[in-house]
């Protein structure tokens, strides 16, 4: 089953950990917060587990 990742903009503090771990998937925006920009493969669990505020979410699609 495919998963869709999102970044909760209310929670994101812009630390950049997700973009550092998966630069093809996450991008830092002008406001300093992360955004999912691709469905490319990366270790999603590592990005989710290392987000200090739990802003990365997945849902089955």
C-alpha positions in Angstrom: 0.0 0.0 0.0 1.3 3.4 -1.0 1.9 6.1 1.6 1.6 9.9 1.3 3.8 12.0 3.5 3.0 15.5 4.7 4.6 18.0 7.0 2.3 19.7 9.5 3.1 23.4 9.0 1.8 24.3 12.4 4.3 21.9 14.2 7.3 22.3 11.9 10.1 24.4 13.5 12.3 24.4 10.4 15.2 22.4 11.9 16.0 20.8 8.5 16.6 17.3 9.8 14.2 15.8 7.3 15.7 17.6 4.3 19.2 16.5 5.5 18.1 12.9 5.7 16.0 12.9 2.5 17.0 15.9 0.3 15.1 14.5 -2.7 11.8 14.3 -0.7 11.9 17.3 1.6 12.7 20.9 0.8 13.0 23.9 3.1 10.7 26.7 2.0 11.2 30.5 2.2 9.4 30.6 5.5 12.0 28.2 6.9 9.6 25.2 7.2 9.9 21.9 5.4 7.7 20.7 2.6 7.3 17.4 0.8 8.3 17.9 -2.8 8.7 14.4 -4.2 7.6 10.8 -3.7 11.1 9.5 -4.2 12.3 6.7 -2.0 14.1 7.5 1.2 14.0 6.1 4.7 10.7 7.7 5.7 10.8 6.1 9.1 14.2 7.7 9.8 12.8 11.1 8.8 9.7 10.6 10.9 11.6 9.3 14.0 14.2 12.1 13.9 11.7 15.0 13.5 12.0 16.7 17.0 8.4 17.9 17.0 6.7 15.1 15.2 5.6 17.2 12.2 6.0 14.5 9.6 2.9 12.4 9.0 2.1 9.5 6.7 -1.3 8.2 5.5 -2.2 5.3 3.4 -3.5 6.1 -0.1 
